[in-house]
């Protein structure tokens, strides 16, 4: 580019202050000051006092270097008139557009020997050139700003509905009331919460969050004998899908759908995708981290589960359900003492909260602390309202009194099989008790029945500690692989 410029405008020698001043369209006093104060590249003839000369390329480089770190005190460009050697190059292929080049390239004005008239003409030309440059800058900036705005809008449109729904004040108030009771997590409060969410939907059928609340209610109602698990998950999935349909940018909707797809239908791949979507939409949504942790620990990914439950705890340190689930995750991670200490502390401060009792009952049964198991299992049955479970625990207590641990397990098994024949207990739970008794073949037979009935407990097949006696059997491994859990 430099060589082309030199061919078009060869380097010229200016042989006096007058010519140098004329080159810039200034008087001699000004250019002499520039030489003294600004380093104007003027040369002197040896032995010829007062005789100076300069080359136009040197002057051009000096002028184009204004503002460069090597010239921190450079002259404002308004003091100068560019020379022919600063002419703008034609736009080569791949170079910036005309508008962009105009912003960065010097303006070309050819100069002639200075006179008052030509100086005025130069001033007019410079003013016109500056006006054109400003106009081009405005066009370029507007183009870039609009382009950035368009890109931002495009991203926003990919995550935000075209017309985001604004719920009615009445529906929003009903939703908040529903969440209040949902967080209490008792059978009575959950039924109240369900009613509030249903009223919110009736008043505003397009309120996505209300459908999420409805689904979350179904998820918990199954734990309290208020609704069969299969029915609860089916209704929860329908409500969650409706919420996603109404607002695909709602993290709450994707999180609830993920939970239901995995624990309700064992669709691990879809659940993982929905959890990731929820976390991407709202990285600070503690329930997404919480339920993702439950999903991860069920699959045996305990280290990831611990990370996620800790994030959830930091986001909501007052949540008792997060603390309870951290307790059971610690147990699955092999940190039994920490697990029991946390769960007992929570049990002492929240005696009517079911989860700590349920988790401690499981740990006691696995570790052989049977008396404590019976006490905790009875509390779970009473607090959750499961009459069938209460009958099983009472039978187990009698069996333990007369026959110790084996008598307890046999009494449990007899009561569970009776309840299974009535459709009150799943085959999976019968398989757990058979596995504890060491009856491997019968345990595997009940697991196959559980698979045929699509029972929801199968989600825990890969990590259930009560099934340790049958986990090494090829039939067990084949079933787990078929379900995609290992």
N, C-alpha and C positions, 0 to 999 in steps of 0.2 A: 504493500500500500504506500509506504514512504517513497519507494523508488518511482512508482507511478506518479506520485504527486510532484516529485522533482523533475520528471520529464515534462509535465504540463507547465510547471512554473520553476525554471532553473534558479539555482541559488545566485543572487546578485550581490555585488559589492557596492556599498554606499560610502562615498569618499569624503563626507563632511558632516558636521553637526546639522547643517541645513537639510541635507538629503535624509539623514536619519530622522530629523523632526518631521520632514515632509512625509516620510514613510508611515509615521504614526498619525499624521494629521494634527500635530501639535507644534508649539513653538520651541525654539532651541533651549530656552531656559528650563522648560519642563523635562525634556529628555536628558539634559545635563543633571538635573536633580535626580532623575531615575537612575542614572549611571552611578551617582554618588551614594544614594540612599537605598536603592533597590537592586543594585548589581546588574544594571543593563549591560549586556556584553559588547562593550565598545572597545576597539583596539587603537593603539597609538603608533604612528610611524616613527621608527628609531631615528633620532637626530633631527626630527622635524617638529619643533615645539608647537603644540596646539593643533597639530594635524592628526585627525582621527579618521577611522573607517570602521565599518561593521558589515557583516554578512546577513542577508535577509533570513537564512535558515536559522542562524544563531538567535536572531531577534524573535523568530517564530517560536523556537523552542522555549525561550525565556517567557514569552507571553503565555504559551499553552501550559507552562509549569506553574502559573499563579494558583495559590492555594495548596500546592504540593508541599509535603513536609520540608523539602529543601528550601522552600521560600515561604516561611511562616508569616512573613510580613508582606506578602505579595499585594500588588495593587489591585484595587477593585476593577472588574472588567469594564465598568462604565467609564473608566479613565482612558480606555484604549479603543482604538479602531483596528480591528483585525486586518491583516494584510492578505495579499493574494496567496501567499504560501500557506495560509490556513484554510484553504478552500476545502469544502466538504467532498469526500470521495463518493463516487457513484455507489449505490447499494449493490454489493456483490451477492451471489447466491448464498443463502443461509445467514445473511446478516440481518440485523434488526429492521423493522419496518421503517418507512419514511418518517412517521410520526416519532418513533423512538429515536431514530438517528438525529432528528432535529433537536431533541432535548439535550443530547450529549455532545453534538458536533459544534465547532465554532461557526459563527455566521460569517459568510464571505462578502466583503465589500472591497472592491478594487479602488485603490487610491491614486490620485494624481497630485502633482505639485500643488502645495497649499496656497489658496487665496481665500479672501473673505467669502466669496461666493461659493467656491467649491467646498469650503469648510461647512457652510450652512447646508449645502446639498448632502454632504456626508452625514451631518447630524440628522437630517430628515430620513436618509436611508437607514441609518442605525436605528432610529425610532421605529421605522416601519418593520425592520428585521426583528427587533425585540417584540413588537406587537404580534408578528406572525409566530414567533417562537412561543410566546405565552399562550397563544391560541392552540398551538399544537400540543403544548404541555397539558392544557386543560382537557383536550380531546383524549390524550393518552391516559391521563389520570382517571378521567371518567370511565374510559374503557376498562381500565384495570379494576377500578372500584366496583363497577357493575359486574365485571367478570367474577370478582371475589364474592360479591353479594349473591350472584347466581349460583356459584358453587356452594356457598353456605346454605342457601335456600334448598338446593338439591339434597344436601345431606340432611337438613331438617325435615324435608318432605319424606325422606326415606324412613324416618323414625317418628314422625308426628302426623297424626291424621289431618287430612285437608281441612276438616271442620271439627276441631276437638269439641267433644260434648261437654257442656257445662250442666252439672246436675242441678235440679231444683233445690232450693234451700231446705224444703221439707224432706226430700229424699236423702240429702246429705246428713241431716240431723238424725234420721232413722238409721242410716248406715253407722254413724258414730256410736249411737246407742247399742247397735248390734255388736260392734267391736268391743265395747265396754264389757258386755256380758260374755262374749266369746272368750276374752282373756281370763275370765274367772275359772273356766274349764271344770264346771260341775254339771251334772245332768240337767238340773233345773235351769241353771244359767244358760246352758247351750240351747235349750228349747226356747228360752226368751230371745236369745240372739237370732235364732232361726226365724222367729216371727218378725223381728225388726227388719232383717234383710229381705224377707218376702214382701213386707209392706213397702220398703224402699223401691223394690223392683216394680211393684204394682203401681206406685206413683210415678215412676220414671223408668220405663222399660229399657232405655238405652244407657243406663248407669252401670258401666262395666264393673266398678269396684263393688257394687252391691252383689253382683254375681260371684265375684271372688269370695266375698264374705259368706255367701250361701254355700259355696263349695267347701270352704274351710270348716263350716259348721258340720256338714255331712262327714268330713274327715274325722272329726272328734266324736260325733254322735255314735259311730260304730263301736267306740271304746266303752260306751256306757249302756250297752244292751238296749239302746233306744231305737236302733235300726240295724238290721243284718248287714254284715260287712260288704257283701256283694252289691246289695242295693245301695248302700251308702256310697261306695266308690263309683258305681254307675251314675248316680245323680251328681256326684261331685265332678266327674269328668265332663258331663253335659254342661254344667254351670261354668266350669273353667273354660271350656271351648267357646262358650257364648261370650265370656268376658274377653277372650283373645280376639274373637271376631269383631266385637264392638270397638276395642282399642288394642291393636297389636303392639303398641309401644308401652303397654302397662306391664312392668316387671312383676307385679303381684299376680297377674293373670298367668304368666308363663311359669312362675314358680309353683303355683298351686297345681297347674296342669302337669308339670313335671312330677311332682309328688304323687299325684293320682295315677299317672301313666305307669310309674314304676311299681308302687305298692299295690295298685289296683289291678293292673294288667300284665305286669312283668315286662313291659316294653322298655328295656334298659337303654337302647339306642336313642329312642325318642325322648326319654326322660333326661338323658345327659344333654341333649341338644336344647331342651327347654330350660334346664337349669342354667346352662351357659348363656342363653339368651337373656334370662332374667338378670343374671349377674352383670352382663354387659350393659343392659339398659339402666340398671341402678346398682353400682358397685357397693353402695352403702345401705342396701336393703338387708337388714339383719336376718329376716325370716328366710331369705334366699340362701344365705350362708348356713343358717341353722338346718334347714331341711336338706340342703345339699350334703351337709355333714352326715345326716341320718342315712341318706342314700349311700354315701361312700363307705361308712362303717358296715353297712349290711352286705356290701360287696367285698369286704375284707381290706379295703384301702384305708387302714386305720390312721396312718400318718397324715394323709390328706384330710381325713375326717377331723383329726385333732386341730389342724390348721384352720379349717373352716369354722369349727365350733368356737375357737378362740376369737376369730374375727367377729363372729356373731356376739360373743360375750362382751367384747370391747365396744361394739356398737350399741348394745343394750345390756348393761351390767345388772340391771334390776330384774331381768326376766328369769323367773324361776324355772320355766320349761327349758331354757337354754342351759341353765346350770345342771338340771337333772339329766339332760341328754349328754352333757359333758361328762357327768359321772359314769354313765354306762359306756361311753366311748373309751374312757380311761380303762375300764375293766377289759374291754376287747383289745386294748393296746397292751395288756399285760401289766398294768399299773393298778393292781387290785386294792392295795391299802389306800392309795389316794382316792380311788373310786368310792370305796366304802365310807371313808371319812367325809367326803363331799356330800354323798347321798344321805348319810345320817344327820349331818348338820342341817341339810335342807329339810329333812323329815321332822326334825325337832322344831324348826321355825315355821313350817307349813304342814301341820299334821293331817290336814284334810286334802292335801294335794296328792293325787294318785300316783304319779310317775315315780317318785322316790321309793314308795312301797313296792311297786311293780318291779323296779330294777333290783332292789335289794332282795326280793323274793327269788328272782332268777339267779342272782349271785349265790344266795344261800343254798339253793337246790343244786347248783353246779358244784359247789365246794363242800357239800355234805353237812351243812349247818341246818339240820332238818327242823329243829324246834323253832328257830328263828324264821325259817321258811314258812312254816305253818302259820305263825303269827302274822307275817307280812302278807301272805296270800289271802288270809281271811280279811285283812284290812282292804286289800284291793277289791275283793268281791263285794264287800259292803259299800265302799265308797263309789264303785262304778255301777252298782245296782244289778250285778250279774247273779241271779238266783241259782242258775245251774252251776256256776263256779263255786258258789257258797256251799252247795250240796257236796261237790267234789272235795272241797277243803275239809269239810266236816267228816266225810268218810275217811279221808287221808289221816286226819287227827286220830280217829278211832283205831285205824290200822296201825299207826305208829305206837299207840298205847299198848297194843297187844302183840305186835310183831316187829317192832323196831322199824328201821329204814325199809327193809324189804316188805314188811307188812303194810307200811304206808304206801309204797309204790303199787303194790297189788290192789289195795283198796281204791286207790286213785284210778287205776286202770279199769277196774270193774265198773266204777261209776261213770267214767268217760265213755266206755263202750256202750253202756246203757243210753247215755245222752246222745251218742253218735247215731244209734239206731233210730232215735227220734228226730234227728236233724238239728240237735241243739249244740253239738260240738263237732268241730272239723276233724277229719281223719289225721291231719298233720299233728294235732295235739296228742292223739292216741299213739302215733308213731314215736313221739318224743318220750313218752312214758315207757313204751316197749324197749326203746333204745337204752334207757337208764337201767332197765331190768336185764339187759343183755340179750334180749330176744331179737336178734338181728333180722332173721328172715321175716318175722311178722312185722317188724318195724318197716322194712323195705316194702312189704305188701301194702301197708297203710299209706306209705309215701306215694306209691303208684296210684292208689285210689285218690289221694289228695291231688295228684297231677290230673287225673281224669276229671275231677270236679272243679279244676281251675281255682283251687283255694288260694286266698291271698297270702297266707302264711308262707307259701313257697318262696316268696321273695327273700326270706332269710335262710334258705336251704344251705347255702355255701358256708355260712358262718355260725349257724345255730349251735351253741355249746352243748345243748342237751342231746345232740345227735352225734356226739364224738365217737360213740361205739360203732357206728355204721359208716362213718365218713370214708374209710379206706376201702369199702366194698366197691367193686367195679360197677355194680348196678346203681349205686348212689352217685358215683362219678359220672356215669352216663346220663343220669337224670339231670344232674346239675349242668352238664355241658349242653344238653338238649334245651334247657331253659335259658342258656346263654349267661349263666351266673358265674362260670369259672373260665 
